[in-house]
Amino acid sequence: MRLYLVRHAQSEANVRKILDTALPGPPLTDLGRQQAHDLAARLGEEPIAAVYASHATRAQQTARPLADALSLDVTPLPGVHEVSVGDLEGRGDQEALELYGKVVRQWLDGRLDVPLPGGETGDDVRKRYVEAISGLRSRHYGSDEAVVVVSHGGAIRFGAEWLAGNVTSDIADNGLLPNTAVVRLDADASGGWRCSEWAGIAVGN
């Protein structure tokens, strides 16, 4: 089983450079809609069995052209939405960004109990994201086909590291995932995952 974790295309919040995580969230920009069509062209020849997306508008809009090209539905997938920033929602000022970074760095150090102000803890994010992907594995494992999940940069960055043992901080922290970047995970027989590609870069074992 191959799992493609795809960050959504450019949204209006990306252009404004604000923390915008609440659902349903902003739509794609004109560039974002073009990026979504380009994604469909890139993955349209893959043997994809299903296309999932978070409930966010930007993720649903990104997934739609690919699903249409494959004559599939976009299936909403609870649990893969972006990290909820709580009281920092809608802010793009330096103070908010620094506070977000301070909390996230503690998660990276293993302190998953630390919450964002009024938002989620790392434990909250890990539980929901891993459960969502485990459900997909139960549904699709044993197939040679691929599954696509259109999600969000923060959720993918943490989720991929929690799922795949060969995703190190050297890989995951190498800049923000670009819009429509793909992280490929391959299911192994032991019940885990191995990452083989991170935003176009091959990942070793």
C-alpha positions in Angstrom: 0.0 0.0 0.0 1.3 3.4 -1.0 0.1 6.5 0.8 0.5 10.0 -0.7 0.2 12.7 1.9 -0.4 15.9 -0.1 -0.4 19.5 1.2 -3.2 21.6 -0.1 -2.7 24.2 -2.8 -2.2 27.9 -2.1 -5.0 29.4 -0.1 -6.0 32.9 0.6 -4.6 32.6 4.1 -1.2 31.5 2.7 -1.1 34.8 0.7 -2.0 36.8 3.8 0.6 34.8 5.9 -1.8 34.2 8.8 -2.5 31.2 11.1 -5.8 30.0 9.7 -6.7 26.5 11.0 -10.4 26.6 11.9 -12.8 24.8 9.7 -14.0 25.2 7.0 -11.3 27.8 6.4 -10.4 29.9 3.3 -10.7 28.8 -0.3 -7.9 28.5 -2.8 -6.5 31.4 -4.8 -6.5 31.5 -8.6 -2.9 30.1 -8.4 -4.0 27.5 -5.9 -6.7 26.3 -8.3 -4.0 26.0 -11.0 -1.8 24.1 -8.6 -4.6 21.7 -7.9 -5.0 21.0 -11.7 -1.2 20.5 -12.0 -1.4 18.0 -9.1 -4.0 16.0 -11.0 -1.7 15.9 -14.0 1.2 14.7 -11.9 -0.7 12.0 -10.1 -3.4 11.2 -12.7 -1.5 8.2 -14.1 -0.9 6.6 -10.8 -3.0 3.5 -9.8 -4.9 5.4 -7.2 -7.7 3.6 -5.4 -9.1 6.5 -3.4 -8.8 10.2 -2.8 -9.4 11.6 0.8 -9.1 15.1 2.1 -9.6 16.9 5.3 -12.9 18.8 5.8 -11.1 22.2 5.1 -12.3 24.0 2.0 -8.8 24.4 0.6 -8.1 20.6 1.0 -11.4 19.6 -0.7 -10.8 22.1 -3.6 -7.2 20.7 -4.0 -8.4 17.1 -4.1 -11.3 17.7 -6.5 -9.4 17.9 -9.9 -7.5 14.7 -9.1 -10.6 12.8 -8.1 -12.4 14.0 -11.2 -9.5 12.9 -13.4 -9.7 9.4 -11.8 -13.5 9.3 -11.8 -13.5 9.0 -8.0 -15.2 10.9 -5.2 -13.4 13.1 -2.7 -14.0 11.4 0.7 -13.8 13.6 3.7 -11.4 12.2 6.3 -11.8 13.3 9.9 -8.7 13.6 12.0 -6.2 14.9 9.4 -7.1 18.6 9.7 -4.5 21.2 10.5 -3.1 21.7 14.0 -5.7 23.9 15.8 -3.9 27.1 17.0 -6.8 28.2 19.2 -6.3 31.8 20.4 -3.7 32.4 17.7 -6.3 31.9 15.0 -6.3 34.6 12.3 -3.0 36.2 13.5 0.1 36.7 11.5 2.0 39.1 13.8 5.5 38.3 15.0 4.4 37.6 18.6 1.9 34.9 17.4 4.3 33.2 15.1 7.0 33.1 17.7 4.6 31.6 20.3 3.5 29.0 17.8 7.1 28.1 17.0 7.9 27.9 20.7 5.2 25.4 21.4 6.0 23.4 18.3 9.6 23.1 19.2 8.6 21.6 22.5 6.5 19.0 20.6 9.6 18.2 18.6 11.5 17.7 21.8 8.9 15.1 22.9 6.8 17.4 25.2 3.5 16.6 23.5 1.5 17.6 26.5 2.2 21.3 25.9 -0.9 23.1 24.4 -1.1 25.9 22.0 -3.0 28.8 23.7 -6.6 27.7 23.6 -5.7 25.1 21.0 -4.4 21.5 20.7 -1.6 19.7 22.4 0.8 17.5 20.5 -0.9 14.5 22.0 -4.2 15.7 20.6 -2.8 16.0 17.1 -1.0 12.7 17.3 -4.0 10.7 18.5 -6.4 11.9 15.8 -3.9 11.8 12.9 -2.5 8.4 13.6 -6.0 7.0 14.2 -7.2 8.4 10.9 -4.3 6.9 8.9 -4.6 3.6 10.8 -8.2 3.4 9.6 -7.1 3.9 6.0 -4.5 1.1 6.4 -7.1 -1.3 7.7 -9.3 -0.4 4.7 -6.7 -0.5 1.9 -3.8 -2.6 3.0 -3.0 -5.5 0.7 -3.6 -3.6 -2.4 -0.9 -2.6 -4.9 -2.8 0.6 -5.4 -2.2 4.0 -3.9 -4.3 6.2 -1.6 -4.1 10.0 -1.6 -4.8 12.2 1.5 -4.9 15.9 0.9 -4.1 17.6 4.2 -2.1 20.4 5.7 1.6 21.2 6.2 1.8 21.1 10.0 -0.3 17.9 10.2 1.7 16.2 7.6 5.0 17.2 9.0 4.2 15.8 12.4 2.1 12.9 11.2 4.7 11.5 8.8 7.4 11.5 11.6 5.1 9.8 14.0 4.1 7.1 11.4 7.4 6.4 9.7 10.6 5.7 11.7 12.9 6.8 9.0 11.5 10.4 8.9 14.1 12.3 11.0 14.0 16.0 12.0 16.7 16.5 9.4 14.2 15.6 6.7 11.0 17.0 8.3 12.4 20.3 9.4 14.0 21.2 6.0 11.6 24.1 5.4 7.8 24.3 5.2 6.3 21.8 2.8 5.4 23.7 -0.4 1.8 23.8 -1.6 0.8 20.4 -3.3 4.1 18.8 -2.1 3.8 15.1 -1.7 5.1 12.8 1.1 5.0 9.2 0.1 4.7 6.5 2.8 4.8 2.7 2.0 3.2 0.2 4.4 5.3 -2.6 5.6 4.4 -6.1 6.8 5.2 -5.2 10.4 2.3 -2.8 10.7 4.4 0.3 10.2 5.3 2.7 7.5 8.5 3.8 5.7 8.9 7.1 3.9 10.3 6.9 0.4 9.9 10.5 -0.8 9.6 13.9 0.9 8.5 16.7 -1.3 10.4 15.3 -4.3 13.5 14.2 -2.4 14.2 10.4 -2.1 14.4 9.2 1.5 16.6 6.3 2.5 16.0 3.6 5.1 
